[in-house]
């Protein structure tokens, strides 16, 4: 053994080590150590890395080293042993120890010859952690390549669809308002056949149209919360174009997609324009408006409902059930939906709306169901009646029924008048709750905020027991 220059003190220290200490040092220096006789048979081993015990099918003792390795590693074993016998310079060689039919144990080996008779000591380092890391890198690379191929295919499909679309489409950069992409239909409709609109400014792309009108359209799209906005662009020579714009954020940039069509040339564009007007009208209404599917999941909510529900954007409403904000524990929503399915419409249904911050408002709901081939859509008009129910009362504003109460004075005591009036109100409320819930007593009790037992007792007292 030859130590590096300057390590004489280390060589002197090793001189006094006994046989047992030397064996322990060798065993701890590597993950596995094999003592091999001149015939290549393993006569002893040390396995500090647990590479053999419990993993190799049979004990390695009295077996040739070549019997423990895979077929492709056997020539490497012979080379390692031969190099050790002749004292040639060696490098670490990876040998795959045979574990089972589906996996191997990669170990890097070097060997030294201990005597002239050919007894050899082979030192091994476990390469499994490195192999596992390499496999993870390969898997990650393959996953990246698959994902990259998927994106390339998706982009190719998009390009084909975009280029061959009959609808004229422009993609504008939000910051510079220049054209990023434009399909063939856009070039034809804007009279730019044979020219490229890409990188053109807004004025060059819409040459002949009032650029201020286009900028107003883009400003509306930016403030429309990812909804389509449609405006008419007038040009004396080409007539009128209907332009529909939508703002799209794609980090770190943002874009505006503009679809254009000749006025009247495509009924769908006209429909988009009408739809945009309807959206603006819904947002302008002073009452809260909700559009849902047949299960009550919100499709559209105007700004008044967002204010009522204490929300900051329509995205926070869309896709949620109306039972999240409506009434008590979903009962009111179930009553609403069941009556809509049965009758198709409901008017002046009293309940409450509870906002995200806990604020509660009394409301009246009128609703209707529209059945189409692809399903049923529901519309709800929600009116806040807190102001109407609790006005600032004045003596002169007392309702007319006070005259009927005056007639009872003298005929009944105050206690009897109050009891009679309370019983009548209670009976009317129970009757209305049963009617709204389709005579479902459990739902009616929950609607009135009563326990079932208390509700059933009141039913019998008011003569509803057998109805």
C-alpha positions in Angstrom: 0.0 0.0 0.0 1.5 3.4 -1.0 0.4 6.5 0.8 0.5 10.0 -0.6 3.5 12.2 0.0 3.5 13.9 3.3 1.5 11.2 5.1 4.4 9.4 6.8 2.8 10.0 10.2 -0.4 8.2 9.1 1.7 5.2 7.9 3.6 5.1 11.2 0.2 5.1 13.1 -1.1 2.2 11.0 2.0 0.1 11.7 0.9 -0.7 15.3 -2.7 -1.8 14.5 -3.4 -5.4 15.3 -5.2 -8.0 13.1 -8.6 -7.6 14.7 -8.5 -3.8 14.4 -7.4 -4.0 10.8 -10.3 -6.3 10.0 -12.7 -3.9 11.7 -11.2 -1.0 9.9 -11.6 -2.7 6.5 -15.2 -3.8 7.3 -16.2 -0.2 8.2 -14.3 1.4 5.3 -16.7 0.1 2.6 -20.4 -1.0 2.3 -19.2 -4.5 1.5 -15.9 -6.3 1.6 -15.2 -9.7 0.0 -12.2 -12.0 0.8 -11.6 -14.1 -2.3 -9.2 -17.1 -2.8 -7.1 -17.6 -5.9 -9.9 -19.6 -7.5 -12.4 -16.7 -7.2 -14.3 -18.3 -4.4 -15.6 -16.1 -1.5 -14.2 -17.3 1.8 -15.4 -14.4 4.0 -17.2 -11.1 3.7 -18.3 -8.1 5.7 -21.6 -6.5 4.8 -22.0 -3.2 6.7 -24.4 -1.8 4.1 -26.8 -4.8 4.2 -26.4 -5.4 0.5 -26.3 -9.2 0.8 -28.1 -10.3 3.9 -31.8 -10.7 3.1 -31.4 -9.6 -0.5 -29.1 -12.2 -2.2 -31.0 -15.5 -2.5 -28.3 -17.6 -1.0 -25.3 -17.1 1.3 -22.2 -15.9 -0.7 -19.8 -18.1 1.3 -18.0 -20.9 -0.7 -19.4 -19.5 -3.9 -17.7 -18.0 -6.8 -18.0 -14.2 -7.0 -19.1 -14.5 -10.6 -22.2 -16.5 -9.4 -23.5 -13.5 -7.4 -23.5 -11.1 -10.3 -25.5 -10.6 -13.4 -24.3 -12.0 -16.8 -23.1 -8.7 -18.1 -21.0 -8.1 -14.9 -19.1 -11.4 -15.0 -16.4 -10.1 -17.4 -15.8 -7.1 -15.2 -15.3 -9.4 -12.1 -12.6 -11.3 -14.0 -10.9 -8.1 -15.0 -11.0 -6.8 -11.4 -9.4 -10.0 -10.1 -6.8 -10.2 -12.8 -5.8 -6.5 -12.3 -5.4 -7.1 -8.6 -3.2 -10.2 -9.1 -0.8 -8.4 -11.5 -0.8 -5.2 -9.5 -2.1 -3.0 -12.3 -3.7 0.4 -11.7 -7.5 0.1 -11.2 -10.5 2.3 -11.4 -13.9 1.7 -9.7 -16.0 -0.6 -11.7 -19.8 -1.0 -11.3 -20.9 -4.6 -10.7 -24.6 -5.5 -10.5 -25.2 -8.1 -7.7 -28.0 -10.4 -8.6 -31.0 -9.8 -6.3 -34.0 -11.3 -8.1 -35.5 -11.5 -11.6 -36.7 -7.9 -11.7 -34.0 -5.9 -10.0 -30.2 -5.8 -9.3 -28.0 -4.2 -6.7 -25.5 -1.8 -8.3 -22.1 -1.8 -6.4 -18.9 -0.1 -7.4 -15.8 -2.3 -6.7 -12.0 -2.1 -6.4 -9.7 -5.0 -5.3 -6.1 -5.5 -4.0 -4.1 -8.7 -3.9 -3.0 -9.6 -0.3 -0.4 -12.3 -1.1 1.6 -13.9 -3.8 -0.8 -16.9 -3.7 -3.5 -14.7 -5.2 -5.8 -14.0 -2.2 -7.8 -10.9 -3.0 -9.7 -8.3 -1.0 -12.5 -6.5 -2.9 -14.0 -3.3 -1.6 -17.6 -2.3 -2.7 -19.6 0.9 -2.4 -23.4 0.8 -2.6 -24.5 2.8 -5.7 -28.3 2.3 -5.1 -28.9 5.9 -3.9 -27.1 7.3 -6.9 -28.9 4.9 -9.2 -32.3 5.9 -7.6 -31.4 9.6 -8.1 -30.4 8.9 -11.7 -33.7 7.0 -12.3 -35.7 10.0 -10.8 -33.8 12.3 -13.1 -34.6 10.1 -16.1 -38.3 9.9 -15.1 -38.5 13.7 -14.7 -36.8 14.2 -18.1 -39.3 11.8 -19.7 -42.2 13.5 -18.0 -41.0 16.9 -19.2 -40.6 15.6 -22.7 -44.2 14.1 -22.6 -45.6 17.4 -21.3 -43.6 19.4 -23.9 -45.0 17.1 -26.6 -48.5 17.6 -25.3 -48.2 21.3 -25.3 -46.7 21.3 -28.9 -49.6 19.2 -30.1 -52.1 21.5 -28.3 -50.5 24.5 -29.8 -50.5 22.9 -33.3 -54.3 22.2 -32.9 -54.8 25.8 -31.7 -52.9 27.2 -34.7 -54.9 25.1 -37.2 -58.2 26.1 -35.6 -57.2 29.8 -35.3 -56.0 30.1 -38.8 -58.9 28.3 -40.4 -61.6 29.8 -38.3 -64.3 31.6 -40.3 -64.6 34.2 -37.6 -62.1 37.0 -37.7 -60.0 37.1 -34.6 -57.2 39.5 -33.4 -55.1 39.1 -30.3 -53.8 42.4 -28.9 -51.1 43.1 -26.4 -52.7 44.9 -23.5 -49.7 47.1 -22.8 -48.8 48.3 -26.3 -52.2 47.7 -28.0 -50.4 46.2 -30.9 -51.4 43.0 -32.8 -49.8 39.8 -31.5 -51.8 37.4 -33.7 -54.4 37.7 -36.5 -56.0 34.9 -38.5 -56.7 34.9 -42.3 -60.4 35.9 -41.8 -59.2 39.1 -39.9 -56.9 40.0 -42.7 -59.7 39.6 -45.3 -62.3 41.5 -43.3 -60.0 44.4 -42.5 -58.8 44.6 -46.1 -55.2 43.5 -45.3 -54.9 40.4 -47.6 -51.3 39.9 -48.6 -50.1 42.0 -45.6 -49.2 41.0 -42.1 -51.1 42.6 -39.2 -48.7 41.1 -36.6 -46.8 43.9 -34.7 -49.0 46.5 -36.3 -50.4 49.3 -34.1 -54.1 49.7 -33.3 -54.4 52.5 -35.8 -52.7 50.5 -38.6 -54.8 47.4 -37.9 -58.1 49.3 -37.9 -57.2 51.7 -40.6 -60.2 53.8 -41.5 -62.1 53.2 -38.3 -62.1 55.7 -35.4 -59.3 54.6 -33.1 -61.0 56.2 -30.2 -64.0 53.9 -30.6 -61.6 50.9 -30.6 -59.9 52.2 -27.5 -63.2 52.6 -25.7 -64.0 49.0 -26.6 -60.7 47.9 -25.1 -61.2 49.9 -22.0 -64.6 48.3 -21.5 -63.1 44.8 -21.9 -60.5 45.6 -19.2 -63.2 46.5 -16.7 -65.7 43.8 -17.6 -64.2 41.1 -15.4 -63.5 38.6 -18.1 -66.8 39.0 -19.9 -67.4 39.7 -23.6 -68.0 43.3 -24.5 -69.5 44.2 -27.9 -69.5 47.6 -29.7 -70.2 48.7 -33.3 -67.3 50.2 -35.3 -68.4 52.4 -38.2 -66.5 53.0 -41.5 -68.0 54.7 -44.5 -66.4 52.4 -47.1 -66.8 49.0 -45.3 -70.0 49.7 -43.4 -70.3 48.7 -39.8 -68.3 46.0 -38.0 -69.4 44.4 -34.7 -66.3 43.9 -32.5 -66.5 41.7 -29.4 -63.5 42.0 -27.0 -62.5 40.0 -23.9 -59.7 40.7 -21.5 -57.4 37.7 -20.7 -54.6 37.6 -18.2 -51.7 35.2 -18.9 -48.9 35.9 -16.5 -46.7 37.8 -16.8 -48.6 39.5 -19.7 -52.2 40.3 -20.5 -54.0 40.3 -23.8 -57.3 41.4 -25.3 -59.0 39.0 -27.8 -61.1 40.8 -30.4 -63.6 39.0 -32.6 -65.0 41.0 -35.5 -67.7 40.5 -38.1 -69.6 42.6 -40.6 -72.9 43.9 -39.2 -75.7 41.5 -40.1 -73.4 39.0 -41.8 -73.5 36.6 -38.9 -76.5 36.1 -36.7 -74.3 34.8 -33.9 -72.5 38.1 -33.7 -75.8 39.9 -33.4 -76.8 37.4 -30.7 -73.5 38.2 -28.9 -74.3 41.9 -29.1 -77.8 41.3 -27.7 -76.4 39.1 -25.0 -73.9 41.9 -24.0 -76.8 44.4 -23.8 -78.7 42.0 -21.6 -75.7 41.6 -19.3 -75.4 45.3 -18.9 -79.1 45.6 -18.2 -78.9 42.9 -15.6 -76.0 44.7 -13.9 -77.8 48.0 -14.0 -81.0 46.7 -12.2 -81.5 47.8 -8.6 -82.6 44.3 -7.6 -80.3 41.3 -7.1 -80.4 38.9 -10.1 -79.3 35.3 -10.1 -79.2 32.8 -13.0 -78.7 29.2 -12.0 -79.0 25.7 -13.4 -81.8 23.3 -12.3 -79.8 22.3 -9.2 -79.4 25.9 -8.0 -75.8 26.3 -8.9 -75.1 29.9 -9.9 -74.2 30.7 -13.5 -74.6 34.5 -13.4 -74.9 37.0 -10.6 -75.2 40.8 -11.0 -73.4 43.4 -8.9 -76.4 44.0 -6.7 -76.4 40.4 -5.5 -72.6 40.6 -4.9 -73.2 43.6 -2.7 -76.0 41.8 -0.9 -73.9 38.7 -0.3 -70.8 40.8 0.7 -68.7 39.5 -2.2 -66.2 41.4 -4.3 -66.5 39.6 -7.7 -68.8 37.4 -9.6 -66.2 34.6 -9.7 -66.8 34.1 -5.9 -70.5 33.3 -6.6 -70.3 31.3 -9.8 -70.6 27.5 -9.4 -71.9 27.7 -5.8 -75.4 26.6 -4.7 -77.8 29.4 -3.7 -78.4 27.6 -0.4 -75.0 29.0 0.7 -76.6 32.4 1.2 -80.3 31.8 1.2 -82.5 31.2 4.3 -81.9 28.7 7.0 -79.8 25.5 6.6 -80.8 25.0 3.0 -84.6 24.6 3.7 -85.6 27.8 1.9 -83.5 26.8 -1.1 -85.1 23.4 -1.2 -88.6 24.9 -1.0 -87.8 27.3 -3.8 -86.3 24.7 -6.1 -89.1 22.1 -5.5 -91.8 24.7 -6.2 -90.0 25.9 -9.4 -89.8 22.3 -10.7 -93.5 21.7 -9.9 -95.0 25.1 -11.0 -92.4 26.8 -13.1 -92.6 30.1 -11.3 -92.8 31.5 -7.8 -93.6 35.1 -6.6 -92.8 37.1 -3.5 -91.2 34.3 -1.5 -90.0 35.7 1.8 -86.7 34.7 3.2 -83.3 36.1 4.2 -79.9 36.5 2.5 -76.8 36.0 4.8 -73.6 37.6 3.5 -70.1 36.2 3.7 -69.4 38.6 6.7 -72.6 37.6 8.5 -74.8 40.5 7.6 -78.4 39.4 7.2 -81.1 41.0 5.0 -84.8 40.2 4.6 -85.7 39.7 0.9 -88.5 38.7 -1.4 -87.8 36.4 -4.2 -89.6 36.0 -7.5 -88.3 33.2 -9.7 -89.1 31.3 -12.9 -87.8 28.2 -14.7 -87.1 27.9 -18.4 -86.9 24.4 -19.8 -84.7 23.9 -22.9 -83.5 20.8 -24.8 -80.2 20.8 -22.9 -81.6 21.3 -19.4 -83.5 23.7 -17.2 -82.3 27.2 -16.3 -83.6 29.2 -13.3 -83.8 33.0 -12.8 -84.2 34.7 -9.4 -85.1 38.3 -8.8 -84.2 39.1 -5.2 -85.5 42.3 -3.6 -84.2 43.7 -0.3 -87.3 44.5 1.7 -85.7 45.6 5.0 -86.5 49.2 4.3 -90.1 48.4 3.4 -90.7 46.1 6.3 -89.2 48.4 8.9 -89.9 52.0 8.0 -89.6 54.9 10.4 -93.2 54.7 11.8 -95.3 57.8 12.6 -98.6 58.0 14.4 -100.3 59.2 11.2 -98.9 56.2 9.2 -100.7 53.6 11.3 -102.4 51.0 9.1 -106.1 50.8 8.6 -106.7 47.5 10.5 -106.4 49.6 13.7 -110.1 50.4 13.2 -111.0 46.7 13.6 -109.0 46.5 16.8 -110.9 49.6 18.1 -114.2 47.7 17.5 -113.0 44.9 19.8 -112.2 47.3 22.7 -115.0 47.0 25.2 -116.1 43.6 23.9 -112.9 41.8 25.0 -110.2 42.4 27.5 -106.7 43.5 26.2 -105.3 40.1 27.0 -108.1 38.4 25.0 -107.6 40.8 22.0 -103.8 40.2 21.9 -104.4 36.4 22.2 -107.0 36.3 19.5 -104.8 38.4 17.1 -101.7 36.3 17.9 -103.6 33.0 17.3 -104.8 34.3 13.9 -101.3 35.4 12.8 -99.9 32.1 14.0 -102.5 30.0 12.1 -101.9 32.0 8.8 -98.1 31.6 9.1 -98.4 27.9 9.6 -100.9 27.6 6.7 -98.5 29.5 4.4 -95.5 27.4 5.4 -97.4 24.2 4.7 -98.5 25.5 1.3 -94.9 26.5 0.4 -93.4 23.2 1.4 -96.1 21.1 -0.3 -97.5 20.0 3.1 -94.1 18.8 4.2 -94.4 19.3 8.0 -90.8 18.8 8.9 -89.7 21.4 6.3 -92.5 23.8 7.4 -91.3 23.6 11.0 -87.8 24.4 10.0 -89.0 27.2 7.8 -90.8 28.8 10.8 -87.9 28.1 13.1 -89.8 25.7 15.3 -89.0 22.3 16.6 -91.1 19.5 15.1 -92.8 18.7 18.4 -93.8 22.3 19.0 -95.0 22.6 15.4 -97.2 19.4 15.7 -98.7 20.7 18.9 -99.7 24.0 17.3 -101.1 22.1 14.3 -103.5 20.2 16.5 -104.4 23.4 18.4 -105.3 25.2 15.2 -107.2 22.2 13.7 -104.6 21.1 11.2 -104.1 17.7 12.8 -106.1 15.7 10.2 -105.5 17.7 7.1 
